[in-house]
């Protein structure tokens, strides 16, 4: 969540670049900047989540885990041979 224009204004008001645009334009540019940053952060969050899932899937592949049905078939085979 980003801060409002009014809360952030004191951080930039004394910079000489602050006066490059009219007051209305400055606020519009700020609002656009905040939206873009929020979008970027959401995309990054999704990217990181996707990467964690891919890494976990790769862990399962690297561990050479067997499917559940393979574990169940072995005891049934042993029981069938014993009878």
C-alpha positions in Angstrom: 0.0 0.0 0.0 1.4 3.3 -1.0 1.1 6.6 0.9 -1.1 9.5 -0.2 0.1 12.5 -2.1 -0.4 14.7 0.9 1.7 12.5 3.2 4.6 12.3 0.7 4.6 16.0 -0.4 6.9 17.1 2.4 9.7 14.8 1.0 9.8 16.5 -2.4 8.5 20.0 -2.0 11.9 21.6 -1.4 13.6 19.9 -4.4 14.0 22.3 -7.4 12.4 19.7 -9.7 9.2 20.0 -7.8 8.4 23.2 -9.6 8.9 21.8 -13.1 5.2 21.0 -13.4 2.0 22.7 -12.4 0.4 21.6 -9.2 -2.3 19.5 -10.8 0.2 17.8 -13.1 2.4 16.9 -10.2 -0.4 15.2 -8.4 -1.5 13.3 -11.5 2.1 12.2 -12.2 2.3 11.0 -8.6 -0.9 9.0 -8.8 0.2 7.4 -12.1 3.6 6.5 -10.5 1.9 4.9 -7.5 -0.4 2.8 -9.7 2.6 1.7 -11.8 4.6 0.8 -8.7 1.7 -1.2 -7.3 1.3 -3.1 -10.5 5.0 -3.8 -10.6 4.9 -5.1 -7.0 1.9 -7.3 -7.7 3.6 -8.8 -10.8 6.8 -9.4 -8.8 4.8 -11.1 -6.0 3.2 -13.4 -8.6 6.5 -14.1 -10.2 8.1 -15.1 -6.9 5.2 -17.4 -6.0 5.4 -19.1 -9.4 9.2 -19.5 -8.9 8.7 -21.0 -5.4 6.2 -23.5 -6.9 8.6 -24.4 -9.8 11.4 -24.8 -7.3 9.3 -27.1 -5.2 8.3 -29.2 -8.2 11.9 -29.5 -9.1 12.7 -30.7 -5.6 10.2 -33.4 -6.1 11.7 -34.4 -9.4 15.3 -34.3 -8.0 14.2 -36.4 -5.0 13.0 -39.1 -7.5 9.9 -39.6 -5.4 7.7 -42.5 -6.4 4.0 -42.2 -7.0 1.8 -43.4 -4.2 0.4 -46.3 -6.2 3.9 -47.8 -6.5 4.1 -48.0 -2.7 0.7 -49.7 -2.4 1.4 -52.3 -5.1 4.5 -53.8 -3.3 2.7 -55.1 -0.2 -0.1 -56.6 -2.3 2.4 -58.4 -4.4 4.1 -59.9 -1.3 0.8 -61.0 0.1 -0.2 -62.6 -3.2 3.2 -64.6 -3.3 2.8 -65.7 0.3 -0.6 -67.3 -0.2 
